[in-house]
Amino acid sequence: MNDLPDEDRITGPLPGALGSLALRDIPIPDYCDVVIVPTSGVDETDPRVWAEAIFSHENTPLSSRGLRALRDETIRLFDMVPPPQKEFVTDEVVGSEALIIDDDEKLRVRIGVALLPGGDLLQVTTAVKYRSVRGRLAFAPRRLMHAAAVNTLARRAPTTLRRRALASDPRGAALTGQVSRRALGRGSSTR
């Protein structure tokens, strides 16, 4: 059955999505997606920094933040307490991949954020295992939008990292808004 010559056999961790830490704990997920986006020239090599940038509050689009604020205020009208904003924390880093574990009583969720060899591409692998029928029902609406949402967040991460680098640089703090937008690649240059 294994007719491959020794030089064609893969030894060690599998390349790409197959070797992701997200699939280590959930080898046969009920839901799985892989999103690969360019790093847009950002020279960060720590996958933990990339994972935190992707899932940070500042990386969330303004429309999503606005909808969340509207939801929270609506809940407060009925004298209820809105749920706290979920924070994703990196649980483990192995090589060039960071693993986020987000389990609850209904779902097992693993998110692997890996910098692919060469450092030009970022891979986000999500694996979800339903623990109950309630988990399947709870994830059903998210399933429809999950890959698109992760794609949006991952594409915004290089800008978030550049913005953080400018904010931490004392020279960058003195820049005006227009100059910093140009430095982030968002403004038009008038040369």
Sequence and secondary structure as in RCSB ss.txt:
>XXXX:A:sequence
MNDLPDEDRITGPLPGALGSLALRDIPIPDYCDVVIVPTSGVDETDPRVWAEAIFSHENTPLSSRGLRALRDETI
RLFDMVPPPQKEFVTDEVVGSEALIIDDDEKLRVRIGVALLPGGDLLQVTTAVKYRSVRGRLAFAPRRLMHAAAV
NTLARRAPTTLRRRALASDPRGAALTGQVSRRALGRGSSTR
>XXXX:A:secstr
     GGGS  SS SGGGG HHHHH SS SEEEEEEEE TT     HHHHHHHHTSGGGS HHHHHHHHHHHHHH
HHTT          EEEEETTEEEEE   SSEEEEEEEEE TTSSEEEEEEEEEESSHHHHHHHHHHHHHHHHHH
HHHHHHHHHHHHHHHHHHSHHHHTS HHHHHHHTT S    
